[in-house]
Amino acid sequence: MSQQKKQIAECLTTADLWELMMQRVPPIVSEYFRGGADDETTLRGNVRAFQQSMTTAYGALSFSSLDLNTKVVDHSLAVPWYIAPVGSLRALYPMGDAVASQVAGEFGTVMTLSTLSGTPMESVTEASDGNCWFQLYLCGGRETALRGIERAKRAGFSALVLTIDTGVSGLRALHARMKPMQVTGPFRGLGLGGRLKLAVRKLMLAPQMLPRLSWVIEHFRDGGLMQFVNVIDEQGEPMPYADIGVQLAASAVTWNDLKWIKEAWGNKPLIVKGVHCAYDARKAEEMGASGVIWSNHGGRQQDRVPPTLHIVAQEMPLVGDTRLDFMMDGGVRNGTDVLIALSYGIKAVGIGRVTAAGIGAGGHIGLTRAFEIMESDLDRAMRIVGVQSVAEIHARGADIRRESQLDGDGHLPPIVF
Ligand SMILES: Cc1cc2nc3c(=O)[nH]c(=O)nc-3n(C[C@H](O)[C@H](O)[C@H](O)COP(=O)(O)O)c2cc1C
């Protein structure tokens, strides 16, 4: 067994996988996946909100089997989580998005492909035995988005996820200071001074690249700096890897856009992601969405918005009568987190950085291990809490949760990611 396989097999938590990812992937890349906006209050809050949540446990129960199946926007999932859209997964691992969809399919669940991804969408659906969803940003404007929607339909994506919380990109200062765009850019078009400066910047990356040669080799074998191959301009050219903040600011979505997006997408489910308040959830339903994802973008957009779990607890009951299916993401790191989210009536949770941890630690085997860990965590938690199925968690709801009476966060574990 290779050293990498052995290390992955020995991982017991998703934090173990995250640490392997940080060892394998150079910081100039991994920081993109780690970071949150501004002071990262919301990033930490997402995780803390779960850590502070308590459950009860009903004893003297024994189940021969558990039922982890759930149903969301007409999709049956064999586990109550799906892969949230994470841009640039291909920077972590060759064809990273296709690897992710393959693993999701093997576990009977869904992978959501980001618009800002480097693997052709056709390869992503082909790699999976299950369903894939396509997450839409309006990069390049309406015509480009319409081309993307048509292509996603042809490629077999079974739901469209429209993200509404990225009118501008959040400031992730640590990564911005690393100047990834300048450092990874080409020498072409630069004068002598510029070339020298860039050469020095590239040389300064040697200390982080040399101990991570396996990543470097795989990265260049996979074609080097990725392009946004799922955003195709009028000339048929993919969008070059450019500053994502600039792209997002030029592509803000408004409620009016939902009309033409829904019309172009047709009858398959439309899901609105990045919802923080009951008002937006109702608006999404009015505009024809069948699902809503409560999400603060993993703490990467507006810092100081509440942790997603608190948004779920506070806002979801205010939506009132609705046919919407609710999902959430943000801070989910283990199976107990999943159980707690489900107890609020959430049908399935999205995993973002856990996906990055798995793919970054070692592609297919890394993400498979992440899923195994989540599954065995959830299995254990359900048996100890005393619930046999997702349906039962939904039915029992608050009955399985307990208020914490501990003050402060001195008793809480450190946040690894
Ligand atoms: C590195 C990274 C890239 C992301 N890219 C996208 C994206 O392209 N589109 C999108 O809708 N959300 C994106 N998200 C947000 C995730 O879909 C999700 O909301 C978030 O990761 C959930 O929090 P978690 O990382 O704690 O699981 C991204 C998140 C991360 C960490």
PDBQT file of the ligand as one rigid body, heavy atoms in Angstrom, charges set to zero:
ROOT
HETATM    1  C1  LIG A 501     -13.266  27.018  -1.867  1.00  0.00    +0.000 C 
HETATM    2  C2  LIG A 501     -14.732  27.227  -1.981  1.00  0.00    +0.000 A 
HETATM    3  C3  LIG A 501     -15.280  27.541  -3.205  1.00  0.00    +0.000 A 
HETATM    4  C4  LIG A 501     -16.653  27.727  -3.323  1.00  0.00    +0.000 A 
HETATM    5  N1  LIG A 501     -17.182  27.968  -4.564  1.00  0.00    +0.000 NA
HETATM    6  C5  LIG A 501     -18.515  28.103  -4.679  1.00  0.00    +0.000 A 
HETATM    7  C6  LIG A 501     -19.094  28.272  -5.956  1.00  0.00    +0.000 A 
HETATM    8  O1  LIG A 501     -18.412  28.296  -6.979  1.00  0.00    +0.000 OA
HETATM    9  N2  LIG A 501     -20.438  28.427  -6.028  1.00  0.00    +0.000 N 
HETATM   10  C7  LIG A 501     -21.232  28.407  -4.916  1.00  0.00    +0.000 A 
HETATM   11  O2  LIG A 501     -22.439  28.550  -5.015  1.00  0.00    +0.000 OA
HETATM   12  N3  LIG A 501     -20.704  28.213  -3.697  1.00  0.00    +0.000 NA
HETATM   13  C8  LIG A 501     -19.372  28.047  -3.552  1.00  0.00    +0.000 A 
HETATM   14  N4  LIG A 501     -18.845  27.830  -2.326  1.00  0.00    +0.000 N 
HETATM   15  C9  LIG A 501     -19.725  27.732  -1.157  1.00  0.00    +0.000 C 
HETATM   16  C10 LIG A 501     -20.129  26.283  -0.900  1.00  0.00    +0.000 C 
HETATM   17  O3  LIG A 501     -21.035  25.849  -1.888  1.00  0.00    +0.000 OA
HETATM   18  C11 LIG A 501     -20.810  26.125   0.450  1.00  0.00    +0.000 C 
HETATM   19  O4  LIG A 501     -21.802  27.089   0.588  1.00  0.00    +0.000 OA
HETATM   20  C12 LIG A 501     -19.833  26.201   1.636  1.00  0.00    +0.000 C 
HETATM   21  O5  LIG A 501     -18.600  25.620   1.316  1.00  0.00    +0.000 OA
HETATM   22  C13 LIG A 501     -20.422  25.489   2.842  1.00  0.00    +0.000 C 
HETATM   23  O6  LIG A 501     -19.600  25.619   3.947  1.00  0.00    +0.000 OA
HETATM   24  P1  LIG A 501     -18.540  24.504   4.390  1.00  0.00    +0.000 P 
HETATM   25  O7  LIG A 501     -17.334  24.721   3.549  1.00  0.00    +0.000 OA
HETATM   26  O8  LIG A 501     -18.306  24.803   5.820  1.00  0.00    +0.000 OA
HETATM   27  O9  LIG A 501     -19.150  23.143   4.151  1.00  0.00    +0.000 OA
HETATM   28  C14 LIG A 501     -17.477  27.626  -2.189  1.00  0.00    +0.000 A 
HETATM   29  C15 LIG A 501     -16.925  27.292  -0.960  1.00  0.00    +0.000 A 
HETATM   30  C16 LIG A 501     -15.566  27.092  -0.844  1.00  0.00    +0.000 A 
HETATM   31  C17 LIG A 501     -14.992  26.700   0.506  1.00  0.00    +0.000 C 
ENDROOT
TORSDOF 0
